[in-house]
Amino acid sequence: MIDVKEQIKIIAKGVDSLIEVEELEQKLIKAHEEGRQLIVKLGLDPTAPDIHLGHAVVLRKIRQIQDLGHRAIIIIGDFTGRIGDPTGRSKTRKELTEEQVLVNAKTYENQIFKILDKSKTEVRFNSEWLSKLNFRDVIELSAKYTVGRMLEREDFKNRFNLHQSIGIHEFFYPLMQAYDSIHIKSDIELGGTDQRFNILMGRTLQKDYGMQSQIAIFMPILEGIDGVDKMSKSLGNYIGIYEKPEDMFTKVMKIPDNMILKYFNLCTDIHPDEIENIEKELNDTNTNPRDVKMRLAKEIVTLYHGEDGAKKGEEYFTTVYQEKDIPDNIPEVKIESDVVDNGVVDIVSVIASSKMISSKSEVRRLIQQGGVKINGNKIAEFKVAGINNGDILQIGKDKFLKLSI
């Protein structure tokens, strides 16, 4: 049994807020005395199942709590997902079909075990209990909260003030999420700061049902590699947990220096005491932040690809960005006859066929800006003569293709 104070130190690392620390200490002591594990709850609404490091912040915290000996129950919101979480929405969300929910839920279920300890994780679908509530149960549940309290929630309040529609069923989303906590008797619920209203409602309703209230842990929103906006696939500033080690390592090295400590806190399992040492190191004017960032990249890549993957990512980054050499095992692209005219190759079409760049117009722009090289020499034309088998095409700083005629 790890000392209670030590457990709290690890659990509290990197969190935005924890409600309440004293209650958590009491729960940990009581659980130890009773010889039981605390139940840690995370609800996932199966609408965006492609996990990146931003989504993984909460999962990493759960894994840290699991490593302290506790158990996680992941609730796939196949029932609540049919309503859709109204958090941050300016209008009523389109209802998902049962088929869409189940497909997304299965994808989530497959991905979470890239992070969580499967032996200490139970996956439940909340239709298991929510679909069995009768109308009387629903009335009793809804009677425990008022419309006034619901309108304290920022998105509902804004829509109400702007005379935008709010479906009655949307009020049931936080109620149902809270009922999940009641049904599984959760001791701790985690979520992002945008889930504050929903998770605190769980605390309130557990008390109304004569239970001890769950601890609420809110994790910060992680900015993407631009260091400005929330990590997002649509913004292109994300690091996917299934990306290749080379790509993951390179992306981590692109984050601004002022984000290094936050990424250590939210994206690694390093002990809080060691993070304090890293903070001191970063504050030392003799420290090169790049060296600390290299350690960060190795830590993150190791979590998802093991030590061999981290070594591979580091070697790639060092070769391409520091030594400026060409990496081994670069992909090959075949030059088809329809892009060759009298020995002149349409390089724009060749690059576009590789799918490395999204459009031909983007390729042309890169060429005009001097961002495309053949064997280390910049090209200025869209069509190039004298191409030989095995020539190396470089696109931007880190994309390489071996040409095959």
ABEGO torsion letter per residue (X at the ends): XBBAAAAAAAAABGBABBOBAAAAAAAAAAAAAAGBBBBBBBBBBBABABBBAAAAAAAAAAAAAAAAGBBBBBBBBAAAAAAEBABGBABBBBBBBAAAAAAAAAAAAAAAAAABBAAABBBBBAAAAAAABBAAAAAAAAAABBAAAAAABAAAAAAAAAGBBBBAAAAAAAAAAAAAAAAAGBABBBBBAAAAAAAAAAAAAAAAAGBBBBBBBBBBBBBBAAGABBBBAAAGABBBAABBAAAAAAAAAABBAAAAAAAAAAABABBAAAAAAAAAAAABAABBAAAAAAAAAAAAAAAAAEAAAAAAAAAAAAAAAAAGBBBBGBBBBBBBAAABBGGBBBAAAAAAAAGABABAAAAAAAAAAGABBBGGBBBABABBBGBBBGBBBBBEAABBBBBBX
